[in-house]
Amino acid sequence: MFNFIRAHENLMPNYNRLINSKLCTDLNCFAGEISFISALPAIYRSARKYPRYLSLVFFTQITPILSRPHPQYERLATDICERKNASLLKNNPMRKLKLQVQMTIDGFVAGPNGELDWMWIPGEPDEAVFWKVVELADSCDTILLGRNMTREFIDHWENVVDNQPDSREQPLAQLMVNMRKIVFSRTQSNIKGRNLETENGDLATAVQALKEKPGKDIMVYGGANFVSSLISQNLVDEYFIFVNPVAIGNGLSIFKERKLLKLESSIVYKNGKILNKYLAV
């Protein structure tokens, strides 16, 4: 230790005020003013002058200083960490959970018994609606499903891919079938379907873990009760709501309590539908 201290002695001038006082007083006097390395020459001189205090002083004075970060370096380390974290978040932003849903003008996503016939309204068709759905799907690589809608969802899209090669739905069907799908169920652990897996754990914990993994965003389409649970636990980040120009008077709602959202954009289509994009507040 003395050889190490002696090697630094000539590098640290202006310690006259430290030389004539005990090591204990020295360290207490300038602790927090200069780094420990700057104090090494004074430690060396005082230890030579007061050898019998060396052991006591080491444990009572030097050890606390070694374990106490210097304010200047602590601020620097904090700044570096904050910059690094900001850079990581910018380059690797957390995945968002997107909700896409069809809704009546009076706020229902299905009839009382799950009826969806109101979505196929008469009028001028608009292919832009379909391609917007494809665009949104393509921005994601994972679909979350509630158990109640899973069987119908899987059977429909796999049937389109396998048996309807000329269907206009084929581009969307390919995405639906090939994308990773996670079914949340408390009672079933093995549901059949391509690229399908089952999650029996806590909903919020599982979704948060998915958001933190690298990849594209996450999409949820339904069902109504499952979506309601996601909304109630503040897990949905972006809402894409296709409002249809039809009222049904009664049905299933995805909002069970007051929810404040921020409207980011609206698109009006020729068939009367309006796509409103909302952000969670």
N, C-alpha and C positions, 0 to 999 in steps of 0.2 A: 504493500500500500504506500509506504513512504517513497519508494522509487517512482511510483506513479504520480504522487503529489509533487515530488521534486522536479519531475519532467515538465510540469505545468507552471512552476513557480516563476520563471522568467517571462512568461507570457501574460501575467496578470499584474500590472502596476497599480500604484495608488492605493495601497492597503495599509498606510501608516497608522490610521486610526484603529486598525484591528490588532496590530502587533503587540501592544502593551496591555492587552486585556485578556482575561480568561476565555477559553474556547466557548464556554456556555454563554458568556456575555456577547462574544463576537457573533455567534450564530443567531441569537435572539435579536441582535441589533439590526442585522441586514437580511433576516429571513423575509422573503417575499420581495426584496428589492433587487436582488441579483440571483442568477441561477447557481445551483450547487457547484457546478464546475468552477465558477468564478471564485468560490470560497476556498478552494483546495489549498492555495498557498498559505492562507491564514490558518487553516486547520493544521497544516504541517508545522508551522512555527509554534503554534500554541501547544500542540501535542509534544513537541520537543521540549518546550519550557515546562509543561505540566504533565509529565508522563503518568503520574499516579491517577490523574483524572481521565485518562484516555478511554478506558473501558466504560466507565460510567457515562461519559459524555457521548460516546458512540451510540449507546442505546437510547439515551434521553434526548439527544439533539440531532444527530446525523440521520438516524433512521426515520424520524418524522419528516425531515426535509426531503429525503429520498422518496418517501411515499406521497408527498404533497406536490401536485403539479404546479409549476410556476404559472402565474396568471397569464403571462404573455403567451406561453406555449399552449396553455389550455384554451385560450381564445382562438389561437391559430388552428389547433386541432378541431375545435368545434366548427370553425368556418370551413375547413376542408371537408369535414363530414357532411355539412349541410350542402355544400356545392356538389359533392359526389352523389348524395341522395337525390338532389334536384336533377342532376344529369341522368341518373338511372331512371327516374320517373318520366323524364322527357323522352328518353330513348326506348323505354320499356313501360309504357303506360298500362295501368291496370285494365284488364278486359271489362267491358260493359255488358250488363244484361239488358237486352232489348226485348220489349214486349210489342208484338204485332197482333192486332185484333180487329175484327169487323164489329161495328157497333151500330145500333139503330139510332135515329135522331133523338129518341127519348131515353137513351143510355143503357140499353140491354145488349148483351152479346149473344143471347140465344133466347128462344121462347121458354115458357115455363117447364117444358119437358125436354129442353135441349134442341128445339126446332131451329133449323138454319135456312129454311126455304125463303125467307125474306131477303137473303143476300142476292138472289138471282132476280133482280127487279127488271121489269120491261124498260125499254128505252134504247138509246144509241150506245152500242158497246164501245169500250175504250181499252184498246190493247195496252195503253200506258199503265193502267192499273196492274195488269199481270206482270209486266216487265219491272215495275217498281217492287213488287213482291219478290221477284227473282233477284233483283239487285240487293235487297235487304238480306235475303237468305245467303247470298254469296259473300256478304260482309262478315259472316259468322262461320264457325267450324264446329259448333256444338249446339244441340237442341235439347231443351229441358221439357219434359212431358209429365203431366199428371197421369196417374194410372187409369182413370176413367176414360180418357180419350185415346189412350195408346193403341188399343187393338184396332180400332177403326182407322186411325191415322196410318199405322204401319201397313195394314192390308190394302188400303187405297193406293198409297204411293208405290208399293211394291208391285201391285197389279198393273199400274200404268207403265212402269218400267219394263215389266216382263211381257205384257200382253197387248199393249197399245203403242206400238212404235211410231204411229203417225199422229198421236194425240198432241194437241197444242200445249198440253201440260208437261210434255216430255222434258224440257229444260229444267223446270222446277222439280219434277219427280226425281230426276237424276241427283239433284242436290239433296233432296229429302232422304233418299235411300242411302246415299254414300256418306252422308255426314254422321258424325258421332252423335248418338242420342242417349240421353240418360233419363230413365223413368224413376220418379220418386214414389215409393210405395212402402207402406208400413206392414203390409200383409204378404206380399209376393217378393220372391228373391230371384226368380228365373222366368223372365218374360221373353218369348221368342221374337226375333226380328233381326234384320241385318244391321250391323254396327250399333247394336242396342245393348245397353247395360242397365242394371238396376241399382238404385241407391236406397238403402234402408235407414241411413243415419239422419242426424239432425239437419233440417232443411237449410237454415242460415249458415251453419258451419260448412256444409258441403258446397253451397253456392259461393261463399266467400273464398274457399280454397280454390275453386275453379277460376274465379276472377284473378287470383294471384298467379296463376300459371301462364306461361307464354302462349300466344296464339291469337286467332281472330276473336271477335266478340261472340257472345252467347245469345241465342234466340229462344224465346218461349212463345207458343201460340195458344196454349190452353191446357186443360179445360178451365172452366170458370172458377171452380173452388180452389184449384191449384194456383191459378194466377192471383186470386184474392189473398192467399197465404203469402205469396211473394210480395205483393203490394203492402200488406199489413206489416211485414217485417222490414220494409224499406229496402228491399233487395233489387228492385227494378230501377235502372238508371235512365233509360230512354223509352218513351211511350210512342208508338206509331199506331194511331187510331184512325181507321178508315170509317168515317161517319157516312152511313147510308141514308138516302132521303126517304126513309120509311119509318113509321112508328108502329109498334105492336102492342102498346098499352100495358103489357105485363111480361115478365121474363126474368132471366138471370143477369145479375149485375156483378161486376168484378170489384166494385168499390163498396166496402162495408162500413167505412167511416170517412170523415172529412179528409181530403187529400189535396194539398196545394201543389200545383204544377206550374211550370213556366213554359209558355208557348214559344217554340223556336221558329217554326215555319208551318205553312199551310200550302197544299196543292189542290186545286180544283180540277176535277176531271169532267169530261164531256158527258158521262153517264150520270152526273149529279153527285157522285161520291166526293168526299173531301178528306184528304189525308192530313191530319194534324200531328205534328211531332212535338211532344212535350218532354221537358227535362225534369227530373226529380229536383225538388227544392230542399 
